Amino acid sequence: MTESQPLVQEISAELRARQPLPPLCPTAPWSRDLSRRIAAANLPAAVASALLLWNDDLDGSHTLSQALPDAFGSWLHGTMHRREGDFPNSKYWFHRVGTHAGFAQMARRAATAVAAAGGQPAPELRALAERWDPYAFVDLCAGAARRPTSSTALLQAVQAAELDLLTELAT
């Protein structure tokens, strides 16, 4: 366990418990105090970027993720652009990710979110639970940003699962 692991676990638990779920396209950090705590913690850039992204601090996350040269940094970067509503740029960054080993884990988490929601989710959401497709998720979020639907809450739950996974993968 790294020296910063207890702090990351504490912050992750706080973010996991937040209600309501993170919006698909936030306009401001959820907690400015939490952003300050993350910045002051001197965490590795990927960890800090993931936590800031989960805290809806898109500018802070962007500053860090754009300097990460690997596929994981591109996943963070693509997610940040999706959340800010820049959907074409998000897809560009997901193109740079390629196929990531974490996508299989994301499909399982999407499946859990879909199952927890019950009912009959849209076929596109069921497909994400079988095979994670970040481009399809960008499209679903773009549609919900233009016109919220009954699936918006489920998209938020899948997104929350993604933000949790990104933090786990970063640590």
Salt bridges, closest charged atoms under 4 A:
GLU10 OE2 - ARG37 NH2 2.98
GLU14 OE1 - ARG37 NH1 3.20
ASP56 OD2 - ARG18 NH2 2.65
ASP56 OD1 - ARG83 NH2 2.63
GLU84 OE2 - HIS81 ND1 2.46
ASP86 OD2 - HIS81 ND1 3.97
ASP139 OD1 - LYS91 NZ 2.55
GLU162 OE1 - ARG82 NH2 2.64
ASP164 OD1 - ARG16 NH2 2.88
ASP164 OD2 - ARG109 NH1 3.36
GLU168 OE1 - ARG109 NH2 2.73
